[in-house]
Each structure stands twice: as structure tokens, then as C-alpha cells.
């Protein structure tokens, strides 16, 4: 089934299985990423990130088929981390995939010794901003002109932080 197709669920899908995201998922990551970002990353960029020992990568998988539903990538640096990207298959948004993914990803970051985690988010991405705030992230700054738009002027990013320790 292609990414972006809205599943005709009669009931909520089973909760995702959260596992470490492997390098062989780079193509699937790029396919999901292109639906959520104006300038998506390529499979090669994902492969490079996933191969790095400084990357913490979590995958939300369909528990029956193993199909990638979403993922989160963070870059680790000493006791800090930056969430680089979080993406969920558009057909599964609103079913708790992002919530389950973030819960496990933050737990894994804490187990890796991360005490503080940062991220940037487009203020127009209300669902992402709400998700991050639900997980205790607080606004700590703003980067003007951070996100390029495909059809307009760049927009700012909200810089958010959460202490894990």
C-alpha cells in the first residue's frame, strides 16, 4: 500500500511496535519524510544518519507486518541531544503513532545518558507543536528564516527544550 493512502480503518489500528531503526529502512524513511516536509531528505541522507554512532533512531512498526509507520532521529552529543526529525506516515496520523514513538524515543535518549534534549519545529505545524508540548517541551527561542518554503518566504522555527534527568 503506498505511503499517504488513508486506510479505511473501522477501528483504531493496533499500537505500534517501537524498535531501533536500522539502516535498511533508509528508503522507507525517505518515502514517509517526503509527505511531511517541503525539502525532504533523500534515502542516502537517511542511510548516512542511520549509520552514525551519534544517531539515536527509533522506528514505529506495524506489529503484524513490520511495515514502517514512522520514525524519530536524534543526534547525541555528550549529555545532550537534538531531535533531527520525526515523521509519521500520513495515513496513520491521528492514531497515536507519533505519541508512542516520542514516548519510547525520549526513554531511549534518557537511557543513553541524555539529560537535555532540543528540537526546532515550524510554528505552523500545530500537530507537532502540540505533541512536543504534551511531552513537556518548552519554548526557549526562535530562529528566524529557519525553514524554507517551496512557495514563499522562509519561516521561523520555535526552539524547544526538555530536561530528561
N, C-alpha and C positions, 0 to 999 in steps of 0.2 A: 504494500500500500504506500503511495507516495507521501512524502512529508507535506504537511499543510492540508491534507484532506481531513475534513471534520468527520470523526467517527460517529455513527448513529447510535451512541450508547443509550440503552434503555435504563441502565443504572450506572452508578459510578464504577469506573474500572478498578480492578484490584490495585492496592498500593504498590508502588514501585519497589523493586529490589535495588538497594544502593550498594554499589561496588566501586573499586578503584577503576578509573577509566584507563584503558590500555591504548597503546599506540596504534593498534589495528582498527581503532574506531575513528581515526582522523577524517576519513571520507564522510562518515555519518555525521560527525560533528560539524563539518563544513556545510552539509546539506541542511541541518537544523539552523545553524547560525545565519545562513543567508535569508531566512524568513524573519529574523528579528533585528537586523542591523543594516543600516544604509550602506556600509562599507564592510561586508563580511570578510572573514578570514578564509584563506584557502586551506585545502587539505594538507598541503606542505607546511603551512604555518602551524596548524594543529599538531602535525607529526613532530615537528621540532619542539614545540612546547611540551608535548606528552613525553618526549624522550629525556627531557631535562630533569635532573635530580632535585632541582629547586622548585619544581611544579607539583602542587597538590592537585590531583584531578579526581573528581567524583562523577560517577555515571548513575543515572536513574534508568533502570532497565525494566521492561515488561517481565513480570515474574514467570510467565508461561513461555514466551517466545525468545526472550533475551534481547529483543529489539530495543535500541537506544531511544529513550523518551526525552532525555535532557541531560545536561551536564553542567558542572561548575569547575572552573580552573582558577587556582590562586598561585601566586609566586611567593615563595618563602624566603625571608631574609632575617637571619638570627631569630629573635623572638617576635617578629612582626610578619605580617603577610598582607598582600593586596589581592583582592578578588579581581581577576582579569576579565572574566566573562561568566555569565550564567545564561543558559538558553534552554528553552523547552519547546518541543515540537508543538507548533501552533494548534494542531488538532487535539492536543491534550492540555492546553492551558485552561485553568479554572477547575482542574480536577485534583489539585493538591500535589502535583509533581514537583513544582518549584519549592513548596513548603517542605516536603520530605527531603528533597535534595539539599536545601540550605541547612536544615537541622543536622543532617549527617555530616555535611561538609564542614560546618563550624565545629562539630565534635571532633572530627578528624584533625582539624587545624589545631585545636587545643591539645590533643594527644601528641601532636608533632612539636609541641613546645611554644606555639604561638600564644602570645599574651595580648596582642593588639592587632586588629585586622581593619583594613581600609578598603574603600571602593569609590569609584566615581559612577554616577548614574545621571542619565538625561532627565531633567525635571518633568519633561512631557511624558515620560514612561511611568504613568501613575501606578500601574500594577507592580512594577519593580520597586518603586519608592515605597509603596505600602508594604510589600513583602519585607524589605530591609528594615523598615521601622518596626514591624511586627517582631523582628528578631533582635531588637534592641540597638540598631544602628542609629546614631545621632549625627545631624549635620555639623560639620566642623569647618567647612569652607566652600568655596565656589571657584571654578576655573572657567573664566570667560573664553568663548570661542573654542571650546574643547572638542565638541562633536561637529563633524562636517555633515551638512545636509545635502542630499542629492539634488535638491531643487530650491535652495535658498541659502541665506546666510548661516554661518555656524551658530551653534547654540552652546550655552554654558553647561557645565556639569556640576552637580552637587557632590562635594566630597563628604563621605560619611565614614564614621569610625565606630568600632565596638571593641570594648575590652573583654577578653575571654577569661582572664585569670581573676 
